[in-house]
Amino acid sequence: MNYNNPPSKEKSKRLSLTSVHEGLKVGTKSNGTKYSVRDDRGRFFFPNEWEAFIEQIKPEKRIIFETLIITGARIEEALNLKPRDFDWTRNNLTLRVTKIKARKGETVGKARTLPVSSQFTRKVRSHINKNKIQDNDLLFPISKQAVWRMMRRKLEGVVKDDWNFGLHNIRKTHGNWLKALDIKAEEICTRLGHDFNTYLKHYGSPNIFDRKDKMIMIKILGDVYGFK
């Protein structure tokens, strides 16, 4: 499955866009599907913005968003997680359903195994036990659209430019935070399934964050990479 199927340039020329906010335009495809185009696709959460956002989510619903911010997984990757994908002893998880990079000749996405915090694995185990999830069941039996709608509702009033955020911006946030916390570029690329050029393109200067920001990042990400 290729998760990104933007309209071709030829089709895009036939689509009309209407500005609804500074930096946001909306339109309707020929088949009636509504879509939006953001000028700033690189927006990420500052730590205090993330804390304000997650507080708006009901405690029992937070786990999917915590999974996205703590792993940096794409939403499709996270929604395919099962209990069997976790190594509870080593605090690792394996993303088995990943993006297929057709341009690189892939016919199936490459699995990625990555470390997570002990705090996160405890939360996941609690979620599994509370909901009686079996080893081969999905951890999150919810659609991407439902998660996106929840995010959109809860972001209103939390950040001034809430229209600039989509689920993929959580992934960008994760990468920017790891860079700010001095994790090597090679590790970030491996973790996110990026090549180095993509890393350079999407992740900015770590110096935009101050000491307080970094302390909140560590509290959210937990003890992965030995953060304390």
C-alpha positions as CSV (number, residue, x, y, z in Angstrom):
1,M,0.0,0.0,0.0
2,N,1.3,3.4,-0.9
3,Y,0.1,5.9,1.6
4,N,0.8,9.0,-0.4
5,N,-1.2,9.4,-3.6
6,P,-1.3,13.1,-4.3
7,P,-3.2,14.2,-7.5
8,S,-1.0,14.5,-10.6
9,K,0.1,17.9,-11.7
10,E,-2.2,17.6,-14.7
11,K,-5.2,16.9,-12.5
12,S,-4.2,19.6,-10.0
13,K,-4.4,22.3,-12.7
14,R,-8.1,21.5,-13.1
15,L,-8.9,21.8,-9.4
16,S,-10.0,25.1,-8.0
17,L,-9.0,26.2,-4.5
18,T,-10.6,28.6,-2.1
19,S,-8.7,30.3,0.7
20,V,-10.3,29.8,4.1
21,H,-7.4,30.9,6.3
22,E,-4.1,32.5,5.8
23,G,-2.0,29.6,4.6
24,L,-4.9,27.2,4.0
25,K,-6.9,26.5,0.9
26,V,-9.7,24.0,0.3
27,G,-11.1,22.5,-2.9
28,T,-13.2,19.7,-4.3
29,K,-11.9,17.0,-6.6
30,S,-13.8,15.9,-9.7
31,N,-15.2,12.9,-7.8
32,G,-16.6,15.2,-5.1
33,T,-13.9,14.5,-2.5
34,K,-12.9,17.5,-0.4
35,Y,-9.3,18.2,0.2
36,S,-7.0,20.9,1.6
37,V,-3.7,22.4,0.8
38,R,-1.5,24.0,3.5
39,D,1.3,26.4,2.7
40,D,3.2,25.3,5.8
41,R,3.5,21.5,5.8
42,G,6.4,21.5,8.2
43,R,4.6,22.8,11.3
44,F,5.3,20.8,14.4
45,F,4.3,20.9,18.0
46,F,6.3,22.8,20.6
47,P,6.2,20.8,23.8
48,N,3.8,23.1,25.6
49,E,1.5,22.9,22.6
50,W,1.5,19.1,22.7
51,E,0.8,19.1,26.5
52,A,-2.2,21.5,25.9
53,F,-3.5,19.3,23.1
54,I,-3.2,15.9,24.8
55,E,-5.0,17.3,27.9
56,Q,-8.0,17.8,25.6
57,I,-8.2,14.1,24.8
58,K,-10.1,11.7,27.0
59,P,-7.5,9.6,29.0
60,E,-8.8,6.3,27.4
61,K,-8.3,7.8,23.9
62,R,-4.8,9.2,24.4
63,I,-2.8,6.0,23.8
64,I,-3.0,6.3,20.0
65,F,-1.7,9.9,20.0
66,E,1.0,8.9,22.6
67,T,2.0,6.1,20.3
68,L,2.5,8.5,17.4
69,I,4.5,11.1,19.3
70,I,6.7,8.4,21.1
71,T,7.4,6.3,18.1
72,G,7.3,8.7,15.2
73,A,5.3,6.1,13.2
74,R,3.0,7.0,10.4
75,I,-0.6,6.7,11.3
76,E,-1.1,3.7,9.0
77,E,1.9,2.0,10.7
78,A,0.6,2.6,14.2
79,L,-2.9,1.4,13.4
80,N,-1.5,-1.9,12.3
81,L,0.3,-2.6,15.6
82,K,-0.5,-5.8,17.5
83,P,0.6,-7.0,20.9
84,R,2.9,-9.5,19.2
85,D,4.9,-6.7,17.7
86,F,6.3,-5.7,21.1
87,D,9.4,-7.1,22.8
88,W,8.4,-6.3,26.4
89,T,11.8,-7.3,27.9
90,R,13.9,-5.0,25.6
91,N,11.3,-2.2,25.3
92,N,11.3,-2.6,21.5
93,L,8.5,-2.7,18.9
94,T,8.4,-3.7,15.3
95,L,6.4,-1.8,12.7
96,R,5.6,-4.6,10.2
97,V,3.2,-2.8,7.9
98,T,5.1,0.2,6.6
99,K,5.1,2.5,3.6
100,I,6.0,1.0,0.2
101,K,8.6,3.1,-1.5
102,A,7.8,2.2,-5.2
103,R,10.4,4.6,-6.5
104,K,13.1,2.5,-4.8
105,G,11.7,-0.6,-6.3
106,E,10.0,-1.9,-3.2
107,T,6.9,-4.2,-3.5
108,V,6.5,-4.5,0.2
109,G,7.4,-2.1,3.0
110,K,10.4,-2.8,5.1
111,A,9.7,-3.6,8.7
112,R,11.4,-1.3,11.3
113,T,12.3,-2.3,14.9
114,L,12.8,0.6,17.2
115,P,13.3,1.3,20.9
116,V,10.6,2.9,23.0
117,S,10.5,3.9,26.7
118,S,9.7,1.6,29.6
119,Q,7.0,4.1,30.5
120,F,5.3,3.6,27.1
121,T,5.4,-0.2,27.2
122,R,3.8,-0.1,30.6
123,K,1.0,2.1,29.2
124,V,0.5,-0.3,26.2
125,R,0.4,-3.4,28.4
126,S,-2.2,-1.6,30.6
127,H,-4.2,-0.8,27.5
128,I,-4.0,-4.4,26.3
129,N,-5.1,-5.8,29.7
130,K,-7.9,-3.3,30.2
131,N,-9.4,-4.0,26.7
132,K,-8.6,-7.8,26.7
133,I,-6.7,-7.5,23.5
134,Q,-5.4,-10.8,22.1
135,D,-1.8,-11.2,20.7
136,N,-3.0,-11.0,17.1
137,D,-5.6,-8.4,17.6
138,L,-5.1,-4.8,16.5
139,L,-4.1,-2.5,19.4
140,F,-6.2,0.3,18.0
141,P,-9.4,-0.8,16.2
142,I,-10.1,2.7,14.9
143,S,-9.9,4.3,11.5
144,K,-7.4,6.9,10.4
145,Q,-10.3,9.3,9.6
146,A,-11.6,8.9,13.1
147,V,-8.2,9.7,14.7
148,W,-7.8,12.7,12.4
149,R,-11.3,14.0,13.2
150,M,-10.5,13.7,16.9
151,M,-7.3,15.6,16.5
152,R,-8.9,18.3,14.5
153,R,-11.7,18.8,17.1
154,K,-9.3,18.9,20.1
155,L,-6.8,21.3,18.4
156,E,-9.3,24.1,18.0
157,G,-8.4,26.8,20.5
158,V,-5.2,25.0,21.5
159,V,-3.0,26.5,18.8
160,K,-3.7,29.6,16.8
161,D,-3.0,27.9,13.4
162,D,-4.8,24.5,14.1
163,W,-5.5,24.2,10.3
164,N,-1.8,23.7,9.7
165,F,-1.8,20.4,11.6
166,G,-2.5,16.9,10.4
167,L,-1.6,13.5,11.8
168,H,1.7,13.5,9.8
169,N,2.8,16.7,11.7
170,I,3.0,14.5,14.9
171,R,5.7,12.5,13.0
172,K,7.5,15.7,12.1
173,T,7.3,16.7,15.8
174,H,8.9,13.5,16.9
175,G,11.8,13.9,14.4
176,N,12.4,17.5,15.4
177,W,12.4,16.7,19.1
178,L,14.9,13.9,18.7
179,K,17.2,16.2,16.8
180,A,16.9,18.8,19.5
181,L,17.9,16.1,22.1
182,D,21.1,15.4,20.1
183,I,20.1,12.0,18.7
184,K,22.3,11.3,15.7
185,A,20.9,11.8,12.2
186,E,21.6,8.2,11.3
187,E,19.4,6.9,14.2
188,I,16.6,9.3,13.4
189,C,16.6,8.2,9.7
190,T,16.6,4.5,10.7
191,R,13.8,5.1,13.2
192,L,11.6,7.0,10.8
193,G,12.5,5.1,7.7
194,H,13.9,8.2,6.0
195,D,17.0,8.7,3.8
196,F,19.4,11.5,4.7
197,N,18.1,13.9,2.1
198,T,14.5,13.6,3.6
199,Y,16.0,14.2,7.0
200,L,17.7,17.4,5.9
201,K,14.6,18.6,4.1
202,H,12.1,18.1,7.0
203,Y,13.9,18.7,10.2
204,G,15.0,22.2,11.3
205,S,17.5,23.7,13.7
206,P,17.5,22.2,17.2
207,N,18.3,25.7,18.6
208,I,14.7,26.9,18.3
209,F,14.0,25.0,21.5
210,D,15.1,26.1,24.9
211,R,16.0,24.2,28.0
212,K,12.5,24.1,29.3
213,D,11.2,22.7,26.0
214,K,13.8,19.9,26.1
215,M,12.8,19.0,29.7
216,I,9.2,18.6,28.6
217,M,10.3,16.5,25.6
218,I,12.1,14.1,27.8
219,K,9.1,13.8,30.1
220,I,6.9,12.9,27.2
221,L,9.3,10.6,25.4
222,G,10.4,8.8,28.5
223,D,13.7,6.9,29.1
224,V,14.2,5.8,25.5
225,Y,17.9,6.6,24.5
226,G,18.6,7.0,28.2
227,F,16.8,10.3,28.5
228,K,16.6,11.5,32.2
